[in-house]
Amino acid sequence: MMKPGERLRATYEFRPCDHLVRREFYIWNEAIERWKREGLPDDYEQRNVFQFDPPATIQTNVNLGWCEPPFLPAYEERLIEQNGETEIIQDNAGRWLRVFKGRRHGFMPEYIKHPVSNERDWSEHVQPRLDPNADQRHPNLERDCKNAAQHRSESEIMVSQNIIGGYMYLRALMGPEDLLYAFHDQPQLIHIMMRQWVRLVGDAMERIQAHIELDEIVMAEDICYNHGLLIAPAMVREFLLPYYAEMVSAARRRQQRRIYMIVDTDGWAAPAIPLYRAIGMDAMMPFEVASGCDVVAMGREWPDLVLLGGIDKRVLAAGPAAIDRHLAHILPAMRARGGYIPTCDHGVPDDVSLENYLYYRKRVCEMDH
């Protein structure tokens, strides 16, 4: 049996593995709650009910954001207004959201306001929260890096750093619609904010790499929807790629160990692939089937790109026969190709029964031989 980190690295390098990496993109808490009502034991993780591999990566614990920027301090979460069955709240990213009273998760809120609309908002209220040198930005860095190094030495796991991508960062600051106008109307502000992004991420990377070499950088970048990119390729090249290239090349120059660059985007991802390959992307996920992604076809088109995901979460709710047909299309072809990790194409939702999810996990393992 290969060790989990050894198996993951072999996958990234298209080398033979004893079996495909066994993990999930993620599972919604609402699904876990349903499954517990259907008999999932409380200690399901300890008993490894879903037949996942042990962790193959360890995080450095440096917060560089994911869906929201790493504000320090975070915005105060507070109630703004109540109105009938809904209320407007401010979240920890400074956004005003309309949500149902007593229920803030499990649905798409209405976004009322974002923290940046002009340079004054940025300079007075937002930029100070993204100071690379702020107190408590890296409070236990040396200790956490030593812990990661020890785990890598003992278990051969890989050291990973999550970061918020530039598009996700800008969208959280301005909102998806206002951001589109800002690319045209306020390009200088976009560049000012992206220079702060690269300073923040670059400074943290340099601090981390003074203590430990990284194995992978995973960037959250939901820049696609079901018809392709949310902004034009020319805008990606002007406003995002130069900053990504600076960050990635600097991180790779600081160490001898290879760093794998992974990009996470929803939607129809094909138009994004050549853009992100230009800044050194090694892998992409999660390839949403509902948006037209087929990892078998995309794997043929991009034979040296590592693919993670591509299992249609909707099929899991349809039962064993549908699961078998879907996996028969994907697993034999991708096992032969290599460079593939089978996971759902987004979070597993609560319309999937425990019985169906257990069947899916069993068949993934059985077909991987």
N, C-alpha and C positions, 0 to 999 in steps of 0.2 A: 504493500500500500504506500502510495506517495503521501507525503505530508501536505497539508492544505496549501501552504504558501508555495511549495514546490510545484503542486498541481496548477495553481493559478499562474505562476510564472511560465510554466510550460505551455499553458493555453495562450498566453500573450505572445509566445514565441513560436506558435504553431508546431510544437513538439508533441510526440505521442504522450498520452496520459492514461492512467489506469481506468479512469472514468471521467466523464464531464464534471466540471465543478457543480456541486449541488448546493444551491442556495436560492433565495427568492428575492425579487426586486424589493417588495415589502408587502405587508398584509395590513389592511385597515383594521383599526381597533374594533370597529363595529362588526367585522367578520369574526374576529377572535371571540367577541362577546356572544355572537350567535353560536359559534362552535362549542363554546362552553355549555350553553343551554342544550346542545345536541350531544354532549358527553365528552368533550375534550377535557382531559384532566388539567388541573391547575399547574402541574409540574411537567407540562408537555414539552417544554424546552429542555429540561434536564433529561427527560426520557427520549428525546429526539424523535418524537412521533412522526415528524415530516421527513425524516431521513436526510437532513441537511449535513453537509460537511462541517467540521469545526471551523471557527473563523480563520480566514486566510490572510486577513489584514488587521492592523491595529492603527488607530488614529493617534495623531500627536496631541490631540485635545486643544489645539490652537483654533479659536473660533474665527474663521474667515468667511462666515456666512454660508447660506445655501439658497433658500428661496427669498430670504431677506438679507440686507446688508448687516455686517457685524457692528451695529451701533454700540458705542460705549460713551455715556450710559445709554441704555435702551430708552425709548419713549415710555412715558407713564401710560399704563392701560387704564382708561377711564370712560365713564359714561358721558356722552355728549347730550343726548336727547332721547326721550321716549315718545312713541307714537303708536297707540293701538297695540297690535301684536308684534311690532318691531321696535328696535332701538338702534340708535347710532352710537358706536363706540370708537374710541381711539385705541389702536393696537400698539404693540411694542415696536413697530416699524414706523409709527407716526401717521398711519393711514386712518381715515375715518371710514368705517364700514357700517352698512345697514344690515342687521342680523335679526333673527327671531329672538324674542325675549326668552332668556333661559336656555338658548341653544345657539352656540357660536360656531359649531363645527358640523361637518357632514353634508354641507351644501355650499353653493357658490354665493358669497355675500355680494351685496351691491357696494361698489367702491364709490365713495362720495368725494373724497379729497386725498391727495398725496402730499408728502412734505415739501416737494420742490416744484415751484412754478416759474421761478425766475432766479437770477443770480443773487439777489438779496436773500431769498429763502435759503439758498445753498450756503452762502458765506456766513450768515448769522446763526442759522439754526441746525444745519445738517453737517457741514464740513467739520465742525469741532467734535462731532460724535464719531468721526472716522479718522481721528488722529492716530498715526501708527505708534506714537510714543506715549499715548495716554496711560496713566497709572492703571494697573490691573489688566492691561491688554494681554500680557503674557505672564501671569503671576507665578506659574509653576513650570515654566518651559524646560529648564534643565532637568528637573525631576521627571517630567513626563517623557522627555526624550530618552533619558536613561532607562526608564521602564520599557519603552518601545524597543530600544536596542537589546535589552535583556530578553524580551519575548522573541525577537527575531533570531537571536543567537540560539535560544533553547528550542524553538519550534519552527524555525525557517519561515515564519510568516512575513508578510510584506508590510512596510510602513507607508501609510496612506495619508494624504492631506486633502480634505474637501475645501472647495472655494466656490463662492458665488461668481457666476460668469458675468461679463460686462452687460449683456442684454438684460439678464435678470436683475442686476443691480440698478440699471437705469430705469427699468420698468417699475421696480419697487419705489424708486425715488419720485417718479413723475406720473406713473400710471400708463397703461398700454396705449391709450388714445392720445393723451397729451404728449407722450414721448414721440409719436409719429410726427406731430406738428413740430416738435422741438428739433428734430433732425434737420428740418428745413428752415425753421424760423430762428432757432437759437443754437446753431452749430458750435459756436465758441463755448457755450455753457456745457454742451455735451463733452467737448474735449477737456474742459476744466475738470469735470466730474470723473472722466476716465483717467486723467492723470493722477487724481487722488486714488482711484482704484488700484492703479499699478504701483503707486507708492506704498499703499497699505499692504497689498498682497506681497509685493517684492520685499519690503522690509521684513515681514513675518517669515517669508521663505528663507531669507538670509540668516535670520536669528535661529530658525530651526536647523538649517544646514550647518551652522557652526557646531551643532551638537550631534547630528545624526544625518546620514544620507537617506533620502526619500526613495521609495520604489514607485509610487504612483501619485498623480495629481488628478482628482476627480472634480470636474467643473459642472455645476448646475447651470444649464443654459437653455431654457425652454423657448427657443427662437423660432419654432415651427408650429404651424397649425395643420389642419387636414388637407390643405392645398399647397403646402410648402412653406417657404420662409415668410416671417411676419414683416420683414423689411427687405429692401432690394439688396442683391448681392453687392452692388456698388457701395451701399451704406455700411454693410458688414466690413468691406475692405477699408473704408475710410475711418469709421468710428470705433471698430472693435479689433480687427486683426493686428494693427501695429502694436497695440498694448498687449495683446496676447503673445505676440512674437517676442516682445521685450521680456515679459515675465517668464515664458517657457525657456527661451535661450539662456537667460541669466541663471535660472535654476539648474539647467543641465550643465552649464559651465562650472558650477561650483562643486561638482562631485564627479567621481569616476563611475559609480554605479548607475546603470541605466534608469531613467525615469520614464514611466509609461504615462501618457496623457489620455484621459478618458473624458468624453463629453456626453452629458445627459441632456437630451432634448426630446420632448413629446412631438406628436404630429408626423406629417410626411417629411421624413428627414433626408431623403435623397439629395435635394438641392444644397443642403448644408455640408454634405460630406466633402466635396472638393475644396470648399472654403476652409474648413477646419483642418483638413489634411495639410494645407499650406503652412500651418503653424505647428505641425508636428503631432497631430492627433493620431493615437494608436488604436483607440477603441471607441465605440459609440454604443449607447443604449437609450431607451428600451424598445424601440421599433414597434410602435403601436399599429396593430393590424387593422383597426377600425379606420385608420388614416391611409391605408393602402400599403403599409410596409409588409414585405415578405422577406424574411431573413434568408431564405434559400436563394431567391432571385438576387437580392442585394449582395449576398455572399459571393455569387458568381461574378457580379459586376465589379466588386471590390475585393479581389482575392486575398489581399494582404491586410485588410481591415478586420480587427477583432470585433465581433458582434455579441452583444449581451441582450437577451430578451426575446421578443418576437413570438411568445406564446400568447394566444388571444385569450385574455381573461374572461371574455364573454362565453367562450366555448366551455369553460369549466362549469358554468351553470347549466349546460345543456345535457350533461350526463355522459356515461361511459362510452357509448358508441361515437358520439361527437368528439370526445377527447381522444379516442383511439385514432380516428381518421386524421385529426389535426396533427397529433404527434407523429403519425406515420409519414406525413408530408415533410416534417421538419427534422426530426432527430436522426434518421439514418443518413440523410444528405449532409447535415451539419457535423455529425460525428466523423464522417469520412473527410470532410473539408478541413476540420480543425479550426482553432481560433474562435470557438463559440462557447457561450455559457447560457444554458436554457433557463430563463425565468419568465414570469408573466410580463406582459408589455406595459404594465403599470401596477398600481396596488391591487391586490386581490380584494374584490368588493364583497359586501355582505349578502349578495344574492347567490353566492356560491355556498352550497351546503358542505358540512364537514365530510359527509360521505363522498361527495364528488371531489373535494380537494385531496382527500386521502387516496382516492383512486388515481387521480392525476399524478400525485407524488410517486405512488407505487409504479405506475407505468413509465414515468420518466426513468426511474432506476432500472426497471426490467428491460427497457428498450436500449439502454446504454451498454450493451455488451456485444 
